[in-house]
Amino acid sequence: MNRLLLIDAYAMIYRAYYAFIRVPRINSKGENTSAVFGFVITLEDLIKRVKPTHIAVAFDPHGPTFRHEAYAQYKAQREETPEDIRKAVPIIKDILAAMNIPVVEVSGFEADDVIGTLSVQAAGSGTEVFMATPDKDYGQLVTELIHQYRPRHTGGFEQMGPKEVCDKYGLSSPVQVIDLLALMGDASDNIPGCKGVGEKTAVQLISQFGSVENLLQNTTQLKGALKTKVESHAEEIRFSKFLATIRTDVPVTWDETKFAFTDTKNWDALAPLYRQLEFNSLLKQKPEEPLPAKNSQRQEMTLDLFAAGNSDVPAATADKPAYDTTENRLCSYLLNPELAFNPYKKPDWDALKADKALWRLYNEVELPLVEVLRDMEKAGVRVDTSLLKEAEASLTSELEALEQEIYALAGETFNINSPAQVGEVLFDHMHLDPKAKRGKNGKYSTSEEVLTALKDRHAVVGKILEQRELKKLISTYITALPSYINPATGKIHTTYNQTVTATGRLSSSNPNLQNLPVRTERGRLIRRAVIPDDGCLFLSADYSQIELRLMAHFSQDAHLTEAFRQGQDIHAATAAKIFAKDIADITKDERRRAKTANFGIIYGISAFGLAQQLDCSRQEAKELIDGYFKAFPGVISFIEKQKSIAREQGYVETLFGRRRYLPDIHSHNSVVRSFAERNAVNAPIQGTAADIIKMAMVAIHRRLKQLQRDNLQMIMQVHDELNFNVPSDCVEEVREIVVSEMQNVTQLAVPLIAECGVGTNWLEAH
């Protein structure tokens, strides 16, 4: 049987673009390639899954469609298309042409109508159809031969036939999706529906009357307010059904020859496009295509780069000279941290030298840091494997007991590791939230945020959250860490990535030591298992509240800076200002709320986000934020100033001149623009913290080398924390060096404080 794959282009392009919104893909020319890359990998994934014999991609046309002509407000509420998506569309069409995949676009009709028409025609000839789109209105087209292929939020796709559509919406026939939308409306398309009728009521009405036409002919069977609503909005309901109905009579013809999929690509046309976009992973598909190794966005710099003969460093050819990859990578990273590094293209060294701040960062921070990281990676981290094995056995028993407790509380056994089954138990069987809604995948969300909000309703919820945390701890860390031990050294040698993050922070991988869970009692087992060499002690030094101190420095807020200068508990001091109370009278809950606000403000938290974190109403959260800005007027002034600077010059800077470019600061799309505005505030703070810890690392590394002691090594950097392996007889000398260098690496408007501890393991020293 033929299998036709029809793709709703814009729906997939938007989805791809927003999947990369937090960390966009930017090539070395500064172009945002997120939408194109995301669409292409989604397309190839769909082809592998569906294995189509025929294929087409449908685009919405330029200009209005028949729905816009009939209803001026149709989709009028939608944000303007992001500029990067507009630029991506013609490129995507060129890629599709090079892949020999037909593009279908019909003036006056949306992609929905084109796909609907082709689906009905193809199914009529016995072809099985797969409509790839997340939009719920496609459910009306589903039959035994026509399936909707919907992307899941968790990855992959779900295939929806008649049963799945009916089960999802509580209908008896997929075609009733039209009636459902006609009654409840569709906010995404600005379809009005019947005011005051939601999904639940709409389903009940359709179940009773079968269609909106039958409903409107029998309104006498309705009572009270519902009767009034339906009768007074009869015209809106009829018109909404017209708008929600996908047309199947578009002037386009199903042609087996035209839409045949051969899976042959015109690489003469496709390869130049991929090179221009710097999609090197996709270029590998071309037979015998020579590629620059690891030429990807935010390329990592690891110890391997210093190994002689490393294949990561390109050899010189007649037309491509081999530059110093390490130094060029650092230069490129400082000029714009979000651009992809191209090892065959020498960066603009003149531009770097012309910028005194960046040139200083290069010479005094980033270049010296290369040796520091190399020595840290070489030194490695020692772990007590016997303790981890004991912890694994103990925690596994604890996990099994916890799961039995969950079964008892729920009154049934189920797969606790299945979010779908957890949702069914909590919402269908235990009815913990009558308002719980199924997601686009037809299943209830049981995310951490959702369950946290339900913790007070039943003890089983907290136990499920505890089970998830414990299981992750065991599988991701307790059992995994020993597998990273190098048998030759007996230690774990993580890789520190110097040129990855947009803010300037270091990251680590294989394993990621910066993401270890250490806040919980169980998570602290990991710190206990990290130990020094024989005859040595573990020394740990951590900057105290460095980002809040930097907020005080940047904002110059009188109350915030004074609290730090006086050495007050900053969260209690903040609470005292917000709640207009003496600091001695602040309760633990008030301090907790102030602490959440303190850190949330740095990251641009909204009233909605703060309400979720504090488990309070949005109004309470808004009042807390308003109170914060009233108490600390310098902070809000700083925030608004940063946004203004970003709009004026297109980037913001750290205290030491590291730049974060924000091309989306002028976007007409509010979602895209708001991300840029939050980064305008956060990047200087987080970036300056990164600069400071790097400067401290360079200074400490230099001084410790002067001591010329075996086994004296800096072995780990975890965000604002530095960790050392120190011979027992020189601990106090090293402590003095570390604290002094960390606290005096730069002068701020408030003191920099480094807290230092010593012990026989990481936990004891922290």
Steps between C-alpha positions, in 0.01 A plus 500: 500500500619852421583721799466876455672733748355854502682759711350823633805718434442803718379297797824300493719805432359689797539197723861456388582867553362519854671175595829693473374830644707479819819396323461592132719355229716780361750442221833683459333771291266584784195344334237329714460157340274348768183481290674349198702246694206398717274458199752290308571259785125471566440429131764227495363351822150489349628330185676233706192436712229507232707350214282677240466403136366850432557836666414871484552806718215754514562870564257780579497749211591866516200724544152434640305177468125455461470496880669840533269640236197367687624601846748785538586392856608150391840440663524877556616450859813310395840652553688613193708219351853510648751643253715188515205284391422730208861472387495122549203423275665560159806305616282209607329503162840488329599204717175319418562558129851357536348198678253456214209541741197679350378825653128576471360848549161622374401866500201576720519173697692401812731200521224328703266513199768383258585205725132427555431489127802284416424268793144433387601453137791268584298294749228469235751324278599259779809685621576514872555862610705646786442869578795632700381793710436588865177691424190349659264606218650230274321243716184560294669344194603175670360173361619141489733601213582857608709538814626803686865480595543735797835594655523423871638755745730231634632418153387278217149480358166342579284350226133587539227303328124531557510331843783719628329820383168401656663391827702820519207737460216285634321482164324221312641595159813693388291729280346640819829681565347771279197525730725503804697797363180671391372496859814549709680718245869492421715770658797420277299587187275759668188293426236643739280197573222539756598740775488332840516144362822313573629164383318295763161656427561483126569126520182446702293691243650308209442172682136595548422656162762356263568826313464875545229505232290256700579691818380830355180337377425363847597774744166453675656193661755724672441678828600815680819689422625239252183538289548876499867471403439266208198686363661844528818378327341284233650701214846494656472122535400451136772737380759333725415165344560651158840632610597172673408277206802389298418519130541190285423664166813710444612521135785253541521144370646184655754370250685177576782591265541860614506412870709183476780488757828358372725601792756637255667830576659740255821546692632749245224732618467380860866495607557874433191581706618287791849652479355851503287412802791306659292185547804277509324210668256492206783533248633169626212334316666583172723214388869575543434859605814643670405682819679724746490305826278626780411821317181555693329770697679595820781253438647347813869541577637202685833365612516290182572812298847509645585144402748473216347384177144547622258459210288787633760746375476529121812451295613772261412466133572718199181702545435452873788595731505341844469771762556452872163346578509566875586869480267560207218327682553729802511807273180398325331425832584839649388690190162327511442200730192381310661474157615164371876455483643429155853350520564592134418866546735722695303724737535877500802546724513872418149539640601321818814711545308820433270427792716557809265317735470190283874499427565509875254216557679297235852559635435509873211258540409264215848415368658439844190299596585244231793374706291505819230281347756269346660442840159448665395245241832321533481496882156344503265430789523202734183323613437236763340221296436281803294777658304542174429126490375509857288801415360324193391199704352714775320739265366218283340340807365840595360542149323165511345581838392842371331343198306259723389797708378674184297192398342490845411869494360477147309180571637325191822401327613679185817600316621797702759571231227553240372862506189385314412239763576743782260747340225240469536396864511853642232658283272225368507264799578724799344818357759724664436785258155528338638772273791291373520516123657268253785639294528502124626143516175390663668432834504686829809697588674371811797735487674606817316833490160330470566252779652761731179700474305190612720396793253620761211302353631150569812345653557284191600804292795588719606137504495484118719811482734342754511176297596687183776688676638184659488298178682773307762527771570127484502456122660827392760545770550223758536219247636711213795679659722192544470428126690824430805397702815472291658164592849640441460781756214380716332837463223671307631745242215726398525730199471874567344689214632854477320629191152357527268722702380838377556661842866403537441233765696177487318173452617142538419172332577128516388519775329830573634574847323837509156344507539268796197507735643611831217689671316196637623271775519208256678713241765586754610138483673591176703773666597259775632262235734760345825470692858636494818306436666310782675739740286789375186687598216638292470880495189667362450876451173654384402856416216607727195632310719643225216570257301696760815692589546579133139618479577735788814622322333553162181654636672710769181462700563667834310248714643191326861621513468607863367158602803330346744755648352442844535124458129442554309186403405633158177304470383605844601859423306484174195364680526778757487763224219331304277431800596821686603313815802493726748238381479325837128444449525337158353149490651201321223513240555870435873438458425212261276723291761775491771252402290371210433857390869594530615230262189518284546870426844429353349252258203720407240295681136583431216515748380168359842337543542635853151382593592149389823498698340637814175307460296818537250694290617707204369811676712424809804448278435825316474686830828344612677609180349849523610516863850391403541774241356757738749393768791490254437769236856477373436145382207587275697796365787267414267252329340768283840652423634164382207453264558849363872434448423177318253676272745780424818301432377145440705346780574524871831463681640356819701713740810395307367556149386150401214545256169323452337595171120516504373523140146414610466806723306677222288201403134577439417164658454555874613148599827533309554857619436413865777237495741763371388748767558246778846426360574874492468496879636156582799481263703783662447350845560135416776593256681716755478217753658274236776754434574533871528125566721459192727784614521343845586161350787649298637689800471203739652258248800731460558533874457131576757411236749721681466277807639207298319234701411157365129417511404867553244549227183683410279207395143627448307813410126485564335831414616741776696234688864389476627171641854392581707197592738629770783327690406495868802702613426808287126534535501831687744658255288390205179611670645850544609515135166380365283729713724801442507461122127432474402798715748746351485405133302820439345781701122540502266741673438220751746246646573175317485221756647152450400235753759224538489159665734204541422131552573141414245514215309755295195497727704553813684790339194677371 
